[in-house]
Amino acid sequence: MLGGDKGALSKSERTRVDSAMRDAEMRTRLEFSVFVGPLTGEDTRAAARDLHGRLRSPGRSVLIAVAPDRRVIEVVTGEQAEERLSAGELDRITGEMADCFSRDDVAGGLVHGLGAIAQSCQRGKQAERTERSGGADPAPGRHRADA
């Protein structure tokens, strides 16, 4: 779901962000939503949490809320995503998104953020499976290469 101020992104930018959301969802089996527009009230975090709570499946959802007028990025995660992501990773990703936004590349920042969050969730899920299996390769017959 892409919501908020429809004029904040061009049609081609919305298409890029929608594609990145679908890719992130396929890679993680979580639901991703993006909101670009005003976050009402003094507490932007509370406003983003309220938006997240209105999603179809908040427990398995990730919301990236961007308020360009306030220069604020809020990432709200449901329980399933929270289990796979560290606060440090989210801080790093949010900083990278802010860097893109500072160059007036909102769509690029969102696409980057969606991909980076999905990648972190995949690593977190892989670590969870490895831990549950007692350290054994969770996918027998497949080899993993570290970069």
C-alpha positions as a Markdown table, in Angstrom:
| # | Residue | x | y | z |
|---|---|---|---|---|
| 1 | Met | 0.0 | 0.0 | 0.0 |
| 2 | Leu | 1.3 | 3.4 | -1.0 |
| 3 | Gly | -0.6 | 6.2 | 0.7 |
| 4 | Gly | -0.5 | 9.8 | 1.6 |
| 5 | Asp | 0.0 | 12.9 | -0.6 |
| 6 | Lys | -0.4 | 11.6 | -4.2 |
| 7 | Gly | 1.5 | 14.6 | -5.5 |
| 8 | Ala | 4.6 | 13.7 | -3.5 |
| 9 | Leu | 5.8 | 11.2 | -6.1 |
| 10 | Ser | 5.4 | 11.1 | -9.9 |
| 11 | Lys | 3.5 | 8.2 | -11.5 |
| 12 | Ser | 6.8 | 6.5 | -12.5 |
| 13 | Glu | 8.2 | 7.0 | -9.0 |
| 14 | Arg | 5.0 | 5.4 | -7.5 |
| 15 | Thr | 5.5 | 2.5 | -9.9 |
| 16 | Arg | 9.1 | 2.1 | -8.7 |
| 17 | Val | 8.1 | 2.2 | -5.0 |
| 18 | Asp | 5.2 | -0.2 | -5.6 |
| 19 | Ser | 7.5 | -2.6 | -7.3 |
| 20 | Ala | 10.0 | -2.4 | -4.4 |
| 21 | Met | 7.2 | -3.1 | -2.0 |
| 22 | Arg | 6.0 | -6.2 | -3.9 |
| 23 | Asp | 9.6 | -7.4 | -4.0 |
| 24 | Ala | 10.1 | -6.9 | -0.3 |
| 25 | Glu | 6.9 | -8.7 | 0.4 |
| 26 | Met | 7.8 | -11.7 | -1.7 |
| 27 | Arg | 11.3 | -11.9 | -0.1 |
| 28 | Thr | 10.1 | -11.7 | 3.5 |
| 29 | Arg | 6.4 | -12.8 | 3.5 |
| 30 | Leu | 5.7 | -9.6 | 5.5 |
| 31 | Glu | 3.4 | -6.8 | 4.4 |
| 32 | Phe | 5.0 | -3.4 | 3.5 |
| 33 | Ser | 3.3 | 0.0 | 3.3 |
| 34 | Val | 4.6 | 3.4 | 2.5 |
| 35 | Phe | 3.0 | 6.7 | 3.5 |
| 36 | Val | 4.4 | 10.0 | 2.2 |
| 37 | Gly | 2.5 | 13.0 | 3.6 |
| 38 | Pro | 1.8 | 15.0 | 6.7 |
| 39 | Leu | 1.9 | 13.2 | 10.0 |
| 40 | Thr | -0.6 | 15.0 | 12.2 |
| 41 | Gly | -0.1 | 16.1 | 15.7 |
| 42 | Glu | 3.1 | 16.9 | 17.6 |
| 43 | Asp | 4.2 | 13.3 | 18.1 |
| 44 | Thr | 5.0 | 12.0 | 14.6 |
| 45 | Arg | 5.9 | 8.6 | 16.0 |
| 46 | Ala | 2.4 | 8.2 | 17.6 |
| 47 | Ala | 0.8 | 9.3 | 14.3 |
| 48 | Ala | 2.9 | 6.7 | 12.4 |
| 49 | Arg | 1.9 | 4.0 | 15.0 |
| 50 | Asp | -1.7 | 4.9 | 14.5 |
| 51 | Leu | -1.4 | 4.5 | 10.7 |
| 52 | His | 0.4 | 1.2 | 11.3 |
| 53 | Gly | -2.4 | 0.0 | 13.6 |
| 54 | Arg | -5.0 | 0.6 | 10.8 |
| 55 | Leu | -3.2 | -1.8 | 8.4 |
| 56 | Arg | -4.9 | -5.1 | 7.6 |
| 57 | Ser | -2.3 | -7.2 | 9.4 |
| 58 | Pro | -0.2 | -4.9 | 11.7 |
| 59 | Gly | 1.5 | -7.8 | 13.4 |
| 60 | Arg | 3.2 | -8.8 | 10.2 |
| 61 | Ser | 3.5 | -5.3 | 8.6 |
| 62 | Val | 6.2 | -2.7 | 8.2 |
| 63 | Leu | 5.3 | 0.9 | 7.6 |
| 64 | Ile | 7.6 | 3.5 | 6.3 |
| 65 | Ala | 6.0 | 6.9 | 7.0 |
| 66 | Val | 7.7 | 10.0 | 5.6 |
| 67 | Ala | 6.6 | 13.6 | 6.5 |
| 68 | Pro | 8.5 | 15.7 | 4.0 |
| 69 | Asp | 7.1 | 19.0 | 5.5 |
| 70 | Arg | 8.7 | 18.0 | 8.9 |
| 71 | Arg | 11.7 | 16.2 | 7.5 |
| 72 | Val | 10.8 | 13.1 | 9.5 |
| 73 | Ile | 11.0 | 9.4 | 8.7 |
| 74 | Glu | 9.2 | 6.9 | 11.0 |
| 75 | Val | 9.6 | 3.1 | 10.5 |
| 76 | Val | 7.0 | 1.1 | 12.5 |
| 77 | Thr | 7.3 | -2.7 | 12.5 |
| 78 | Gly | 4.9 | -5.4 | 13.7 |
| 79 | Glu | 6.0 | -8.2 | 16.0 |
| 80 | Gln | 7.0 | -10.6 | 13.2 |
| 81 | Ala | 9.3 | -8.0 | 11.5 |
| 82 | Glu | 10.6 | -6.7 | 14.9 |
| 83 | Glu | 11.8 | -10.2 | 15.7 |
| 84 | Arg | 14.0 | -10.1 | 12.6 |
| 85 | Leu | 15.3 | -6.5 | 12.7 |
| 86 | Ser | 17.6 | -4.8 | 15.2 |
| 87 | Ala | 17.1 | -1.2 | 16.2 |
| 88 | Gly | 20.6 | -0.5 | 15.0 |
| 89 | Glu | 19.8 | -1.8 | 11.5 |
| 90 | Leu | 16.7 | 0.3 | 11.3 |
| 91 | Asp | 18.7 | 3.4 | 12.4 |
| 92 | Arg | 21.3 | 2.7 | 9.7 |
| 93 | Ile | 18.7 | 2.2 | 7.0 |
| 94 | Thr | 16.7 | 5.3 | 8.1 |
| 95 | Gly | 19.9 | 7.3 | 7.9 |
| 96 | Glu | 20.6 | 6.1 | 4.4 |
| 97 | Met | 17.0 | 6.9 | 3.4 |
| 98 | Ala | 17.5 | 10.4 | 4.8 |
| 99 | Asp | 20.6 | 10.9 | 2.8 |
| 100 | Cys | 18.7 | 10.1 | -0.4 |
| 101 | Phe | 15.9 | 12.4 | 0.7 |
| 102 | Ser | 18.4 | 15.3 | 1.3 |
| 103 | Arg | 19.3 | 15.0 | -2.4 |
| 104 | Asp | 15.6 | 15.3 | -3.3 |
| 105 | Asp | 15.4 | 11.6 | -4.2 |
| 106 | Val | 12.4 | 10.5 | -2.2 |
| 107 | Ala | 11.5 | 7.6 | -4.4 |
| 108 | Gly | 15.1 | 6.4 | -4.5 |
| 109 | Gly | 15.3 | 6.6 | -0.7 |
| 110 | Leu | 12.1 | 4.6 | -0.3 |
| 111 | Val | 13.2 | 2.0 | -2.8 |
| 112 | His | 16.5 | 1.7 | -1.0 |
| 113 | Gly | 14.8 | 1.5 | 2.4 |
| 114 | Leu | 12.4 | -1.2 | 1.3 |
| 115 | Gly | 15.2 | -3.3 | -0.1 |
| 116 | Ala | 17.5 | -2.9 | 2.9 |
| 117 | Ile | 14.7 | -3.7 | 5.4 |
| 118 | Ala | 13.8 | -6.8 | 3.3 |
| 119 | Gln | 17.4 | -7.9 | 3.2 |
| 120 | Ser | 17.8 | -7.4 | 7.0 |
| 121 | Cys | 14.6 | -9.4 | 7.6 |
| 122 | Gln | 15.9 | -12.2 | 5.4 |
| 123 | Arg | 19.2 | -12.3 | 7.4 |
| 124 | Gly | 17.2 | -12.3 | 10.6 |
| 125 | Lys | 14.9 | -15.1 | 9.5 |
| 126 | Gln | 18.0 | -17.1 | 8.4 |
| 127 | Ala | 19.6 | -16.6 | 11.8 |
| 128 | Glu | 16.4 | -17.6 | 13.5 |
| 129 | Arg | 16.2 | -20.9 | 11.5 |
| 130 | Thr | 19.9 | -21.6 | 12.2 |
| 131 | Glu | 19.4 | -21.0 | 15.9 |
| 132 | Arg | 16.4 | -23.3 | 16.0 |
| 133 | Ser | 18.2 | -26.1 | 14.2 |
| 134 | Gly | 21.1 | -26.0 | 16.6 |
| 135 | Gly | 23.5 | -24.3 | 14.2 |
| 136 | Ala | 23.0 | -26.7 | 11.3 |
| 137 | Asp | 22.5 | -25.4 | 7.9 |
| 138 | Pro | 18.7 | -24.8 | 7.8 |
| 139 | Ala | 18.5 | -25.6 | 4.1 |
| 140 | Pro | 20.3 | -29.0 | 3.5 |
| 141 | Gly | 21.8 | -29.3 | 0.1 |
| 142 | Arg | 22.2 | -25.6 | -0.3 |
| 143 | His | 25.5 | -23.7 | 0.2 |
| 144 | Arg | 25.8 | -20.2 | 1.5 |
| 145 | Ala | 28.6 | -17.9 | 0.6 |
| 146 | Asp | 29.5 | -15.0 | 2.8 |
| 147 | Ala | 30.4 | -11.8 | 1.0 |
